[in-house]
């Protein structure tokens, strides 16, 4: 038996499994190893708080090599300074290395990823304008990045066929998302500021917002685990929903006649009742075409006391980060 392993997806597809390879058509099996999930990633840093575990996961994803760069005896900010804002650090140039190893014309890919991570562009037109590319050229770059797993296509989940106008794009790789948000736009400033000051001035003011978006994705990842813990066996499609002026962070369409809608809050929740009211205002905008039973989930970083249940209101469940890490 011959087993070949490689971390460069492009190289493995082109050179090892491609048509010009002697192994083309001869493989008997293949396995794409996925990154660890949140719970498994947390085990790399025992003794950390649940929030620290989450922040490391939001930056490193579930890749062991990246997680091992974070020292359990340092704070998150100290680890960011040591690993991303020192030129000699292993992760300081890792995204550049990854892209140069897989791609040609790296500058245009940099422009696309910067437009998405730092400028917040999500649509074809917005990304193309920010990256300085034509609308016809952009699909090639987005397609390549999606093939490598660096970018993902997003659609609102509402139970009907999606249209091209609904399509959005997001960076799927956590390390690339952090690096192109905080490091790449500031490459000329970082040597002047130094590692610690770079984190204080460039990262800290915007880090909660960065984590908030990643927390929404973590919550969507957690829904199948919550269903297992709750002995829900229905087949479920999980995503998010947006329309004009409305964003619902988590949507779970179940085949047992139930729709779950969820709200995620990374920052401190001062009023759980206000959070409930916020989601309540969004429910009428969701197209419940099947007249399914609506159930609500609230996800918070910190443990909160749920407000008193309202008679006749949809069934609701409250989850905090520690419970998600523990599995419930």
N, C-alpha and C positions, 0 to 999 in steps of 0.2 A: 504494500500500500504506500502510495506517495501522497503526502499532504503538503500543500503549498499555502503559506500565509503571507499576507501583505496588507499594509495600512493605506497604501495609495490606490484608491478605487480606480482612478483613470488608468494607471499602469497595469493593474490586474486585468481590467477589461480589455485594454488594447493589446498589451504585449504578451500576457499569459494566456488569455482566453480568446483573443481576437482571431480573425480569419487567417492571418499570416503566422500565427503561432503553431508550432508542432503539436500542441495539445488541443488545438481547435477540434471540437466535436468528440473529444475523448474523455472529458470529465464525467465521472459517475455521480458526483454530488457537489453542491456548493453551499456555503453557509455564510450569510452576512451577519456578522456579530454586531449587535446594537449596543449603544452605551448603556451603562447602568441607569436605573431609575433613581428617584430621590432617596428612597429608603436605603438602597444599597450604597449610594454615594455618601450618605451621612456616616456610614461605618468607617470611612477613612479618617475621620477626625473625632474620635470619642472624647467626650467632655465638653464639646462645644454646645452652645445653645442651639435650639431649633432654628432660630433666625439666622445664625451664623452658617449652619448647615445649608439652609436655603440659599443664602447669598453666594456661598461657594459653588453651589449647584447652578445658580443662575449665570455664573461667570465661566465655570469649567465644564458645565454639562456633566455627563456621567462617564467621562473618559478617565481611566485610572492614572494615566501618565500626567494629565493636567492636575487632577486632584492631589496627587502625591507631591506636586510642587508647593502646595499650601502647607505651611508649618503649623501644626496644632498648637504650638506655644506662642503664636503670633495672632494678633487680631486680624479681622478681614482687611481693614485698611492697611495694616502693616504688610500683609501678604500681597495686596495689590501693588503697593509701592515696591516691594522686593522683586516681584515677578513680572511686572509690566512696565515699570518706569525706571528701571536700571537697564542700560543698554546691553549689559553682559548677561542679563537674566534669560533663562531658557524660553520663556513665553513672550519676551519683549518683541521678537521678530517672527514668532511661530506662524502667524497668519500669512506674512509675506512668503515664508518658506513653503507653506502649503500651496499657495496659489501659483508660485513660480514652478513648483514641482509638477503641477497638474495642467497648467494653462500657458498659452501664449497671449501676447497682447495684454499683459497684466494690468497696464494702466487703465484700460477701459473697465475691467472687472473691479478695480479699486474704486473707480467713479461710481459704478452701480451700487456697490456695497456701502460706500460712504453716503450716497443719496438716501439709502434706506435706513441705515443705522443712525447717522448724525442729523440728517435733515428731515427724517420722518416721512419720506415719500413712500407710498404703497401702490400707486397705480402706474400703468404703463406710461401714460403721458408725463406724470410727475417725475418718475425715475429717469425717463429719457431726457427731459429738460435739465434736471439737476446734474446728470452725468455728462451732458454735452453730446448725447447720441441722438440719432434720428429715430423716429418711431419704428421704422422698418428694421433698423439694426438691433434694437434692444432685445427682441425675442430670442435672437441667437445667444446673447450673453446670459439672459435669464434661463434659457433652456439648459445651457451648459452647467450653470450653477445649481440648477435643480437636479440634474443628473448626478452631480457630485454630492448632493445632500446638503448643500450650503444654504440654499434658498428653498422656500416652500410656497406653493400657490394656495391662497385662501379664498373661500367662498362663504357667504352667510348660509347657515343651516336653517332651512325652513320647510323642508319636506317636499319641495318642488324642484324642477330642473333649474340650474343656475344659468344666468346669462353672462355674456362676455363683459358687460358693463359692471357686473358685480365683482369681478375678479380683483383680488388684491394680492400683494406679495410681501413676504416677511423673511428675514434672515432666520434660518432654522438652526444654525450652529451657534451655540451660546458664546464660545470664545471669539468667533468672528464678530458677533453682535457687540460684545464689549469692546473689542479692539478698535473696530471702525467707529464706535460711538465716542470713545474717550482717548484713544492713543493716536490713531491715524490723523485726525484733524489737528493734533497738537504736537506733531513730531518736531517742529521747530521751537516750540515753547518748553518742552519737557527738559532738554539739557540746561536751560536757563533756570527753570524753577527747581529742579532736583526732584527726586522720587517722592519724598514726604509732602512737600509743598504742592506738587502736581496732584496728588490724591486729594489734598485738602481743597484746592482751588478748582480743579478740573472735574473731579469725580464726585466729591461729597455733595455739592449742591444739587446734583441731578441723579444721584444713585437710587433714591427711593422711587423715582419715576421709572428708572430702568428696571428695578426689581418688581415694580407693580405690574408691568406688562408680562414679565417672566412668571410672576405668581399666577396670573390667569392661566397660562399654559400648564403650569404645575397642577392647578386645580382640575383642569380638563383631563390630565394624565391620571389623576387620582380617582376619577369617577368609576372606572371599572373595578378598582379595588374596593371602593365604598359599596358598590353593588354586591360584590362577593361577600363582604362583611354583613350586608343587610339581607343576604340570601335572595337577591333579585336575580332571576335567571332570564329575563327578557333579553332578546337581541336588541342592541342599542347602537345608534349612530351618535357620535359625540362631536361637537364643534362649538361655534359661537354664532351670534346673529348681530347684524347691524342693518340699519336703514337710516334715512335722513334724521339726524339729531338723536339717534337711539343706538345704544350699544348694550347688548346683553352678553356677559362675559362667558357663560357656559350654557350650552343647550344639549340636552340628551333626549333624543327621539327614541322611545321604546316601542316595541311591537306589541305590548300588552295594553295599549290605549292610554299611556301616560306620557306626558312631556315634562321634563325637568328643566327649569330655568334657574340660573344662578348668578349671583353677584359676588365679586371678589374684591377685597380691600386689603392691600398690603400695609398701608399707613394705619396709625392708631384710629380705632373707631370710638368716637366720643359718645355717639348716640346710636345704639342698635335700632331703636325705633325709627330714626331717620334713614338708616340703611334699608330697613324694611320698606319704608315709604318710597325710597328712591327706586327700588325694583318694582314696586307696585305701579308706579307711573309708566313703566316700560311694558308691562304685560299686554296692554291693549294693542301695542304696535306689533306684537308677534303674530304672524298669520297662522292661527290654529285651525288649519283647514279640516282636520279630522275631528274637531270638537273633542279633543282628548282631554283627559283630566290633567290639570296643571299642578305640579308640585314644585316647591321652591327650595333652593339650597343657598346658604350664605357661607362664604369662606372668608375667614379673617386670619391675620397673622397672629394676633394675641387672643387669648381666651376672653370672651365677652359673655355677659349675662343676657340671654335672649329675652326680648320683651314679652309681655304677657300675650298669650295667644288670643286672636280675635275670632269670635264666633262666625262661622261661615266663610272664613278666609282659607286660601289654599293651604294644604299641609306643608310645613316647612321644617328643614333640618339645618342646624348650625354646626359648622366645622371650624376648628382652629388648626394652626400649623402643627402644633405638637401632636394632635390627633391624626393628622394626615401622615406624619412621620411614623406614628405608631401603628397606623392602619385602620383608623375609624373616625 
